[in-house]
């Protein structure tokens, strides 16, 4: 696209690429991927059902909704709501005028940590339910920068990493083969990944007074 366009409501049903400045008075919806290498100004909402890559400044008047991943390497201004169901990557620190909502998930521990015991990548606040302390929940693949906040109520559980991944928790391979991390009842654990494949976990018992937990994966 070699020139600036100025349109009202538009629907694109294929991938869209803008390589020059573009301005829309109202809403644009895209059902494929979008690559924006020129400046974009939206008077209304922008909704994309695919990957979005923005390498130039973009302004969306109301809502930006992305059902895939979002990569923004230039200034991005959203008037009201930014919703991304995949991973959002910003090459500069994002500035939010409202508190971003936590990515909460409820999981139920299982005998093998699968099905309802799998924690979804991208979720950050995990409420765990368990009926037997030997049941397990499985952390997602550990990627640098991820942080998981896990809480559990009356019955504790075991925390493992994906099967055969060799990923560690506090320096111990915890992929369910030999070792797993016991999470006590009524406790909170924060698991952070600084290096791919390695979780660092620290936590507290939620009784009064709160006491810090000693977290070392032990034998299955």
Backbone as JSON, one array per atom type, in Angstrom:
{
  "sequence": "XXXXXXXXXXXXXXXXXXXXXXXXXXXXXXXXXXXXXXXXXXXXXXXXXXXXXXXXXXXXXXXXXXXXXXXXXXXXXXXXXXXXXXXXXXXXXXXXXXXXXXXXXXXXXXXXXXXXXXXXXXXXXXXXXXXXXXXXXXXXXXXXXXXXXXXXXXXXXXXXXXXXXXXXXXXXXXXXXXXXXXXXXXXXXXXXXXXXXXXXXXXXXXXXXXXXXXXXXXXX",
  "N": [[0.85, -1.18, 0.0], [0.71, 2.1, -0.99], [-0.18, 4.59, -0.28], [-1.82, 6.86, 2.01], [-4.81, 5.81, 3.53], [-8.25, 6.48, 4.19], [-10.9, 5.48, 5.91], [-14.27, 4.33, 6.71], [-16.09, 1.99, 8.79], [-14.58, -1.21, 8.36], [-14.13, -4.53, 7.08], [-11.84, -7.09, 6.89], [-11.07, -10.17, 5.43], [-8.82, -11.64, 5.11], [-5.22, -11.97, 5.56], [-3.68, -8.83, 6.36], [-1.66, -6.15, 5.27], [-0.11, -3.12, 5.98], [1.93, -0.75, 4.66], [2.33, 1.9, 4.75], [1.26, 5.05, 6.19], [-1.96, 4.87, 7.69], [-5.39, 5.64, 8.2], [-8.37, 5.24, 9.99], [-11.75, 6.08, 10.38], [-13.53, 4.77, 12.04], [-14.32, 1.54, 12.96], [-12.26, -1.39, 12.52], [-12.02, -4.71, 11.44], [-10.2, -7.7, 11.33], [-9.72, -10.9, 10.02], [-7.51, -12.38, 9.58], [-3.89, -12.5, 9.86], [-2.08, -9.48, 10.74], [0.16, -7.03, 9.58], [1.76, -4.14, 10.4], [3.53, -1.68, 9.19], [3.53, 0.96, 8.78], [2.38, 4.12, 10.14], [-0.57, 3.95, 12.12], [-3.82, 5.04, 12.67], [-6.68, 4.79, 14.53], [-10.07, 5.52, 14.73], [-12.01, 4.09, 16.02], [-12.58, 0.8, 17.18], [-10.11, -1.84, 16.91], [-9.98, -5.04, 15.8], [-8.46, -8.14, 15.65], [-8.15, -11.36, 14.41], [-5.79, -13.0, 14.61], [-2.18, -13.11, 14.28], [-0.54, -10.12, 15.26], [1.62, -7.62, 14.21], [3.35, -4.76, 14.93], [5.27, -2.22, 13.79], [5.47, 0.45, 13.67], [4.25, 3.59, 14.97], [1.07, 3.37, 16.56], [-2.31, 4.2, 17.03], [-5.2, 3.51, 18.71], [-8.52, 4.25, 19.0], [-10.5, 3.23, 20.73], [-10.97, 0.12, 21.6], [-8.48, -2.44, 21.42], [-8.37, -5.57, 20.25], [-6.93, -8.73, 20.23], [-6.71, -11.96, 19.1], [-4.59, -13.58, 18.78], [-1.01, -13.58, 19.03], [0.68, -10.53, 20.02], [2.97, -8.2, 18.84], [4.73, -5.36, 19.48], [6.79, -2.9, 18.39], [7.01, -0.24, 18.42], [5.55, 2.89, 19.51], [2.44, 2.35, 21.09], [-0.81, 3.23, 21.46], [-3.74, 2.87, 23.22], [-7.1, 3.57, 23.53], [-9.08, 2.62, 25.37], [-9.45, -0.38, 26.1], [-7.1, -3.04, 26.05], [-6.87, -6.16, 24.8], [-5.43, -9.29, 24.75], [-5.09, -12.58, 23.73], [-2.96, -14.21, 23.32], [0.65, -14.24, 23.6], [1.97, -11.13, 24.55], [4.3, -8.89, 23.32], [6.5, -6.3, 24.02], [8.83, -3.94, 22.95], [9.58, -1.76, 24.3], [9.01, -0.41, 27.59], [5.7, -0.93, 28.59], [3.03, 1.43, 29.15], [0.38, 1.74, 31.27], [-2.82, 3.12, 31.71], [-4.71, 2.19, 33.35], [-5.02, -0.44, 35.78], [-3.73, -3.48, 34.63], [-5.74, -6.39, 34.06], [-5.55, -9.34, 36.01], [-4.42, -12.52, 34.85], [-6.28, -14.95, 35.51], [-6.77, -18.34, 36.65], [-8.47, -21.35, 37.4], [-7.54, -24.47, 38.59], [-7.72, -28.04, 38.88], [-6.19, -30.46, 40.75], [-4.82, -33.57, 39.59], [-4.27, -37.18, 39.37], [-2.07, -37.53, 37.7], [-1.36, -34.98, 36.96], [-2.38, -34.04, 34.59], [-4.94, -33.06, 32.16], [-7.37, -31.44, 33.92], [-5.43, -30.6, 35.64], [-3.45, -29.21, 34.37], [-1.68, -26.22, 34.03], [-2.29, -23.29, 32.27], [-0.29, -21.76, 29.76], [0.56, -18.36, 30.01], [-1.32, -17.69, 31.9], [-1.45, -16.26, 35.15], [-2.29, -16.08, 37.8], [-3.15, -18.54, 39.84], [-5.57, -20.61, 41.11], [-5.75, -23.39, 43.04], [-7.41, -26.47, 43.38], [-7.74, -29.36, 45.34], [-8.18, -32.8, 46.3], [-6.72, -34.8, 47.4], [-3.57, -35.06, 48.81], [-1.48, -36.14, 47.34], [-1.98, -35.75, 44.7], [-1.44, -34.0, 41.54], [-0.4, -30.87, 39.99], [0.53, -29.32, 36.91], [3.09, -27.22, 35.91], [3.37, -24.78, 33.23], [5.56, -24.86, 30.29], [8.73, -23.58, 31.09], [9.6, -20.33, 30.53], [11.82, -17.66, 30.23], [11.08, -14.82, 32.16], [8.5, -15.38, 32.88], [6.01, -15.45, 35.46], [4.37, -17.09, 38.05], [1.62, -17.16, 40.23], [0.53, -19.07, 42.76], [-2.09, -20.52, 44.64], [-3.56, -22.41, 47.29], [-6.1, -24.2, 49.08], [-7.66, -26.04, 51.59], [-6.57, -28.67, 51.19], [-3.39, -29.87, 50.34], [-1.08, -30.22, 47.48], [0.91, -31.68, 44.82], [3.48, -30.2, 42.85], [4.57, -30.24, 39.54], [6.79, -30.26, 36.65], [6.46, -30.16, 33.01], [6.13, -33.45, 31.56], [9.05, -35.35, 30.97], [10.53, -33.1, 30.38], [12.73, -32.23, 31.74], [12.84, -29.91, 33.15], [13.44, -27.67, 35.88], [12.68, -27.1, 39.38], [13.65, -24.92, 41.74], [16.27, -25.83, 41.3], [16.06, -28.59, 41.08], [15.27, -31.37, 39.09], [12.0, -31.67, 38.2], [10.08, -33.07, 36.72], [8.19, -35.0, 37.22], [9.07, -37.58, 37.07], [10.92, -38.48, 39.04], [11.11, -36.57, 41.1], [9.09, -34.13, 42.83], [7.39, -31.09, 43.73], [6.18, -30.45, 46.87], [3.24, -28.8, 47.8], [2.0, -27.25, 50.53], [-1.14, -27.46, 52.36], [-3.35, -24.62, 52.48], [-1.63, -22.48, 51.5], [0.65, -20.28, 49.74], [2.44, -19.92, 46.72], [5.01, -18.44, 44.84], [6.23, -18.74, 41.68], [8.95, -18.18, 39.66], [10.49, -17.63, 36.49], [13.66, -17.19, 35.49], [15.66, -18.06, 33.84], [15.3, -19.92, 30.88], [13.58, -22.97, 31.28], [13.99, -23.24, 33.99], [12.55, -22.98, 37.1], [12.18, -20.8, 39.86], [11.11, -21.04, 43.05], [9.28, -19.67, 45.76], [7.58, -19.39, 48.87], [4.73, -19.07, 51.16], [3.16, -20.1, 54.18], [-0.28, -19.65, 54.82], [-1.43, -19.34, 57.23], [-1.91, -17.62, 60.39], [0.65, -16.5, 62.53], [2.01, -15.66, 59.25], [4.31, -17.82, 57.72], [7.45, -18.43, 56.12], [7.91, -20.84, 53.56], [9.9, -23.82, 53.21], [11.06, -24.87, 50.27], [11.75, -27.55, 48.5], [11.96, -29.82, 45.96], [10.95, -33.23, 46.38], [11.12, -36.87, 46.65], [8.93, -38.79, 44.53]],
  "CA": [[0.0, 0.0, 0.0], [1.63, 3.21, -1.17], [-0.71, 5.88, 0.14], [-2.68, 6.87, 3.18], [-6.22, 5.55, 3.31], [-9.12, 7.01, 5.22], [-12.1, 4.7, 5.69], [-15.18, 4.06, 7.81], [-16.01, 0.6, 9.21], [-14.05, -2.12, 7.35], [-13.9, -5.93, 7.45], [-10.9, -7.8, 6.02], [-11.17, -11.59, 5.73], [-7.53, -12.26, 4.79], [-4.14, -11.2, 6.17], [-3.61, -7.44, 5.92], [-0.38, -5.5, 5.49], [-0.05, -1.71, 5.68], [3.33, -0.31, 4.68], [2.34, 3.35, 4.83], [0.31, 5.52, 7.19], [-3.37, 4.6, 7.38], [-6.28, 6.19, 9.21], [-9.74, 4.79, 9.89], [-12.62, 6.86, 11.23], [-14.28, 3.98, 13.0], [-13.89, 0.21, 13.37], [-11.7, -2.31, 11.53], [-11.93, -6.09, 11.91], [-9.37, -8.51, 10.45], [-9.8, -12.3, 10.42], [-6.19, -12.98, 9.36], [-2.79, -11.78, 10.5], [-1.87, -8.1, 10.32], [1.5, -6.45, 9.72], [1.6, -2.7, 10.28], [4.84, -1.06, 9.16], [3.32, 2.4, 8.72], [1.6, 4.63, 11.26], [-1.99, 3.61, 12.06], [-4.69, 5.79, 13.57], [-8.02, 4.23, 14.53], [-11.06, 6.26, 15.49], [-12.8, 3.15, 16.81], [-11.93, -0.41, 17.66], [-9.38, -2.71, 16.0], [-10.08, -6.43, 16.24], [-7.7, -8.99, 14.74], [-8.19, -12.78, 14.78], [-4.53, -13.58, 14.15], [-0.96, -12.46, 14.75], [-0.43, -8.68, 14.97], [2.96, -7.07, 14.33], [3.32, -3.31, 14.74], [6.63, -1.68, 13.83], [5.36, 1.91, 13.65], [3.32, 4.08, 15.98], [-0.33, 3.06, 16.3], [-3.26, 4.74, 17.99], [-6.54, 2.92, 18.6], [-9.36, 5.14, 19.79], [-11.22, 2.55, 21.81], [-10.5, -1.2, 22.02], [-7.65, -3.28, 20.58], [-8.56, -6.96, 20.63], [-6.1, -9.62, 19.43], [-6.89, -13.34, 19.54], [-3.29, -14.25, 18.64], [0.07, -12.85, 19.7], [0.88, -9.13, 19.67], [4.33, -7.69, 18.96], [4.75, -3.92, 19.21], [8.15, -2.38, 18.51], [6.92, 1.22, 18.42], [4.54, 3.38, 20.45], [1.08, 1.85, 20.9], [-1.74, 3.92, 22.35], [-5.08, 2.29, 23.16], [-7.95, 4.48, 24.28], [-9.79, 2.02, 26.51], [-9.11, -1.74, 26.51], [-6.2, -3.87, 25.27], [-7.1, -7.56, 25.12], [-4.58, -10.18, 23.96], [-5.21, -13.94, 24.26], [-1.65, -14.84, 23.18], [1.74, -13.53, 24.27], [2.18, -9.74, 24.12], [5.71, -8.52, 23.4], [6.75, -4.89, 23.82], [10.27, -3.68, 23.0], [9.74, -0.7, 25.3], [8.13, -0.65, 28.73], [4.33, -0.45, 28.35], [2.45, 2.32, 30.14], [-1.05, 1.49, 31.37], [-3.54, 4.14, 32.47], [-5.5, 1.44, 34.32], [-4.35, -1.66, 36.18], [-4.07, -4.63, 33.8], [-6.41, -7.45, 34.8], [-4.76, -10.55, 36.2], [-4.82, -13.67, 34.06], [-6.58, -15.93, 36.55], [-7.22, -19.66, 36.22], [-8.72, -22.34, 38.44], [-7.17, -25.81, 38.16], [-7.97, -29.11, 39.85], [-5.1, -31.44, 40.71], [-5.17, -34.93, 39.19], [-3.27, -38.18, 39.74], [-0.89, -37.38, 36.85], [-1.14, -33.58, 36.63], [-2.88, -33.74, 33.25], [-6.33, -32.58, 32.0], [-7.68, -30.26, 34.74], [-4.27, -30.23, 36.43], [-2.51, -28.45, 33.54], [-1.76, -24.77, 34.12], [-2.19, -22.75, 30.93], [0.7, -20.72, 29.5], [-0.03, -17.02, 29.96], [-2.06, -17.43, 33.13], [-0.5, -15.82, 36.17], [-2.85, -16.24, 39.14], [-3.69, -19.89, 39.76], [-6.24, -21.13, 42.31], [-5.69, -24.84, 42.93], [-8.29, -27.29, 44.21], [-7.21, -30.72, 45.42], [-8.85, -33.61, 47.34], [-5.73, -35.73, 47.94], [-2.3, -34.33, 48.78], [-0.54, -36.74, 46.39], [-2.33, -35.38, 43.32], [-0.47, -33.07, 40.97], [-0.66, -29.87, 38.95], [1.71, -29.2, 36.05], [3.44, -25.88, 35.42], [3.65, -24.71, 31.79], [6.98, -24.79, 29.93], [9.34, -22.43, 31.75], [10.23, -19.37, 29.65], [12.33, -16.52, 31.0], [10.17, -13.69, 32.29], [7.2, -15.82, 33.38], [5.79, -15.5, 36.9], [3.13, -17.76, 38.41], [1.19, -17.02, 41.61], [-0.3, -20.23, 43.02], [-2.65, -20.61, 45.98], [-4.33, -23.63, 47.53], [-6.83, -24.11, 50.34], [-7.6, -27.01, 52.68], [-5.76, -29.86, 50.91], [-2.23, -29.55, 49.52], [-0.9, -30.98, 46.25], [2.28, -31.74, 44.31], [3.71, -29.39, 41.65], [5.57, -30.84, 38.66], [7.01, -29.62, 35.35], [5.98, -31.07, 31.96], [6.78, -34.76, 31.5], [10.28, -35.52, 30.16], [11.07, -31.79, 30.01], [13.95, -31.98, 32.52], [12.8, -28.58, 33.74], [13.7, -27.74, 37.31], [12.13, -26.19, 40.38], [14.7, -24.71, 42.74], [17.46, -26.58, 40.97], [15.82, -30.03, 41.05], [14.42, -31.83, 37.99], [10.71, -31.96, 38.82], [9.14, -33.39, 35.65], [7.27, -36.06, 37.62], [9.68, -38.9, 37.01], [11.51, -38.84, 40.33], [10.9, -35.55, 42.13], [7.98, -33.19, 42.69], [7.41, -30.1, 44.82], [4.99, -30.5, 47.71], [2.64, -27.52, 48.17], [1.17, -27.54, 51.7], [-2.48, -26.88, 52.43], [-3.44, -23.22, 52.91], [-0.34, -21.83, 51.24], [0.85, -19.5, 48.5], [3.77, -20.07, 46.13], [5.35, -17.65, 43.66], [7.24, -19.41, 40.86], [9.47, -17.26, 38.66], [11.47, -18.19, 35.57], [14.68, -16.21, 35.07], [16.35, -18.74, 32.74], [14.43, -20.93, 30.29], [13.67, -24.31, 31.82], [14.3, -23.25, 35.42], [11.66, -22.24, 37.98], [12.61, -20.48, 41.22], [9.87, -20.96, 43.81], [9.3, -19.32, 47.17], [6.18, -19.35, 49.29], [4.39, -18.82, 52.56], [1.94, -20.65, 54.77], [-1.22, -18.53, 54.97], [-1.93, -19.25, 58.61], [-1.42, -16.46, 61.14], [1.36, -15.6, 61.61], [2.48, -16.29, 58.03], [5.7, -18.27, 57.8], [8.0, -18.77, 54.82], [8.04, -22.27, 53.33], [11.11, -24.39, 52.65], [10.55, -25.52, 49.06], [12.72, -28.38, 47.81], [11.3, -31.02, 45.43], [11.39, -34.48, 46.99], [10.78, -38.09, 45.93], [7.53, -39.02, 44.18]],
  "C": [[0.89, 1.23, 0.0], [1.09, 4.53, -0.69], [-1.62, 5.73, 1.35], [-4.12, 6.64, 2.77], [-7.03, 6.09, 4.48], [-10.49, 6.39, 5.0], [-13.01, 4.73, 6.92], [-15.05, 2.58, 8.18], [-15.56, -0.31, 8.07], [-13.91, -3.52, 7.94], [-12.97, -6.54, 6.43], [-10.92, -9.28, 6.41], [-9.91, -12.34, 5.33], [-6.45, -11.46, 5.5], [-4.01, -9.81, 5.54], [-2.23, -6.9, 6.23], [-0.49, -4.05, 5.08], [1.4, -1.26, 5.77], [3.46, 1.2, 4.6], [1.28, 3.77, 5.83], [-1.12, 5.26, 6.74], [-4.22, 5.1, 8.53], [-7.7, 5.7, 8.94], [-10.6, 5.6, 10.86], [-13.23, 6.03, 12.35], [-13.63, 2.63, 13.22], [-13.3, -0.58, 12.22], [-11.61, -3.69, 12.18], [-11.18, -6.91, 10.87], [-9.43, -9.96, 10.92], [-8.51, -13.06, 10.1], [-5.14, -12.17, 10.08], [-2.66, -10.37, 9.94], [-0.44, -7.68, 10.59], [1.4, -4.97, 9.43], [2.97, -2.05, 10.36], [4.75, 0.46, 8.97], [2.46, 2.83, 9.89], [0.12, 4.31, 11.06], [-2.73, 4.44, 13.09], [-6.11, 5.26, 13.42], [-8.95, 5.12, 15.33], [-11.88, 5.38, 16.4], [-11.96, 1.96, 17.22], [-11.18, -1.12, 16.53], [-9.42, -4.11, 16.57], [-9.41, -7.31, 15.21], [-7.73, -10.43, 15.26], [-6.95, -13.47, 14.23], [-3.37, -12.8, 14.74], [-0.96, -10.98, 14.35], [1.01, -8.24, 15.22], [2.91, -5.59, 14.0], [4.74, -2.78, 14.87], [6.64, -0.16, 13.68], [4.3, 2.32, 14.66], [1.88, 3.77, 15.59], [-1.18, 3.65, 17.42], [-4.63, 4.14, 17.71], [-7.45, 3.68, 19.55], [-10.07, 4.47, 20.94], [-10.53, 1.24, 22.17], [-9.6, -1.83, 20.96], [-7.79, -4.71, 21.08], [-7.8, -7.87, 19.68], [-6.28, -11.04, 19.95], [-5.65, -14.19, 19.3], [-2.26, -13.47, 19.43], [0.16, -11.41, 19.2], [2.34, -8.77, 19.89], [4.33, -6.21, 18.56], [6.16, -3.39, 19.45], [8.19, -0.85, 18.42], [5.8, 1.61, 19.38], [3.16, 2.84, 20.09], [0.2, 2.52, 21.94], [-3.13, 3.34, 22.14], [-5.98, 3.1, 24.08], [-8.62, 3.88, 25.48], [-9.2, 0.67, 26.89], [-8.17, -2.41, 25.53], [-6.41, -5.3, 25.72], [-6.31, -8.45, 24.19], [-4.69, -11.58, 24.56], [-3.92, -14.73, 24.1], [-0.61, -14.05, 23.95], [1.88, -12.13, 23.68], [3.63, -9.37, 24.37], [5.87, -7.05, 23.09], [8.26, -4.65, 23.92], [10.59, -2.49, 23.89], [8.76, -0.97, 26.42], [6.73, -0.11, 28.44], [3.89, 0.47, 29.48], [0.94, 2.12, 30.12], [-1.69, 2.6, 32.19], [-4.52, 3.51, 33.45], [-4.75, 0.16, 34.63], [-4.72, -2.8, 35.25], [-4.72, -5.72, 34.64], [-5.52, -8.68, 34.88], [-5.31, -11.67, 35.34], [-5.05, -14.83, 35.01], [-7.06, -17.24, 35.93], [-7.42, -20.54, 37.44], [-8.38, -23.71, 37.88], [-7.46, -26.8, 39.28], [-6.9, -30.18, 39.68], [-5.63, -32.83, 40.35], [-4.04, -35.88, 39.54], [-1.98, -38.02, 38.95], [-0.6, -35.95, 36.45], [-1.63, -33.18, 35.26], [-4.33, -33.25, 33.32], [-6.55, -31.33, 32.87], [-6.51, -29.8, 35.6], [-3.22, -29.44, 35.66], [-2.74, -26.96, 33.71], [-1.45, -24.19, 32.74], [-1.1, -21.69, 30.82], [0.01, -19.36, 29.38], [-0.87, -16.68, 31.16], [-1.07, -17.13, 34.25], [-0.99, -16.05, 37.6], [-3.66, -17.53, 39.16], [-4.28, -20.31, 41.1], [-6.36, -22.64, 42.14], [-6.67, -25.48, 43.9], [-7.75, -28.72, 44.19], [-7.94, -31.49, 46.53], [-7.92, -34.64, 47.97], [-4.35, -35.12, 47.75], [-1.27, -34.9, 47.81], [-0.87, -36.42, 44.94], [-1.48, -34.2, 42.87], [-1.11, -31.99, 40.09], [0.65, -29.67, 38.19], [1.91, -27.76, 35.61], [3.59, -25.9, 33.9], [5.16, -24.71, 31.54], [7.57, -23.48, 30.46], [10.08, -21.56, 30.75], [10.63, -18.15, 30.46], [11.35, -15.36, 30.98], [8.8, -14.08, 32.84], [7.17, -15.79, 34.9], [4.42, -16.12, 37.15], [2.86, -17.54, 39.9], [0.18, -18.14, 41.89], [-0.81, -20.21, 44.46], [-3.5, -21.87, 46.09], [-4.95, -23.54, 48.91], [-6.59, -25.35, 51.21], [-6.74, -28.24, 52.45], [-4.62, -29.49, 49.98], [-2.15, -30.42, 48.28], [0.59, -31.06, 45.93], [2.37, -30.91, 43.04], [4.82, -30.03, 40.84], [5.74, -29.97, 37.42], [6.59, -30.61, 34.27], [6.81, -32.34, 31.84], [7.95, -34.76, 30.53], [10.92, -34.2, 29.74], [12.43, -31.52, 30.64], [13.99, -30.57, 33.09], [12.84, -28.68, 35.26], [12.87, -26.76, 38.11], [13.17, -26.11, 41.5], [15.87, -25.66, 42.55], [17.28, -28.08, 40.89], [14.88, -30.37, 39.9], [13.1, -32.33, 38.57], [9.66, -32.32, 37.77], [8.29, -34.63, 35.95], [7.87, -37.45, 37.6], [10.2, -39.36, 38.36], [11.16, -37.85, 41.44], [9.7, -34.66, 41.77], [8.0, -32.27, 43.9], [6.09, -30.17, 45.59], [4.54, -29.08, 48.05], [1.69, -27.79, 49.34], [-0.23, -26.93, 51.58], [-2.4, -25.44, 52.94], [-2.12, -22.49, 52.75], [-0.37, -21.08, 49.91], [2.27, -19.7, 48.03], [3.89, -19.13, 44.93], [6.47, -18.37, 42.93], [7.65, -18.47, 39.74], [10.49, -17.97, 37.78], [12.4, -17.08, 35.1], [15.46, -16.75, 33.87], [15.41, -19.81, 32.2], [14.67, -22.29, 30.94], [13.9, -24.39, 33.32], [13.3, -22.36, 36.19], [12.34, -22.0, 39.33], [11.33, -20.22, 42.02], [10.13, -20.55, 45.25], [7.86, -19.14, 47.61], [6.01, -19.18, 50.78], [3.17, -19.64, 52.94], [1.01, -19.49, 55.09], [-1.86, -18.47, 56.35], [-1.35, -18.0, 59.27], [-0.6, -16.93, 62.32], [1.86, -16.36, 60.38], [3.96, -16.63, 58.17], [6.17, -18.68, 56.41], [8.21, -20.28, 54.74], [9.45, -22.63, 52.88], [10.69, -25.26, 51.48], [11.68, -26.23, 48.32], [11.99, -29.61, 47.28], [11.87, -32.28, 46.05], [10.89, -35.67, 46.19], [9.3, -38.24, 45.7], [6.94, -40.05, 45.14]]
}
